[in-house]
């Protein structure tokens, strides 16, 4: 479990170190939460502002000599920007780069929060630390692409029960 003063359960950081003890990459695990009101029909929740601030503070603490620490983020529910990036990629825009995998959910479904605006992706672009986001949630999507400098990758299933 992560810090009990931050929204969600399981927000934590694992720094990966080089042989000399310097930081290589920070693995950031974030609870992307579930439903807005714990009701299926309320829509998916987002990563909350205090979680975003926690992420930024962790990265700032790990950064040295004016160079921002690199990080990878792992969570369950994708941000809406994954769908935005895919739409651009599908239309041939140079703003997004396709790497591998497919969108196999019915009707090109992406299970991102549609009733609440999330800030996580935009804040990660501004921070410049996050090089990749890995998520599950959509069990048939296997897509991996880069959008706004961040590699977005579905892991088919990123939990034990799915």
Helices and strands as residue ranges (DSSP letters): E 12-17, E 23-29, G 40-42, H 49-62, E 71-74, H 80-90, E 96-100, G 106-108, H 120-127, E 130-135, E 144-147, E 150-154
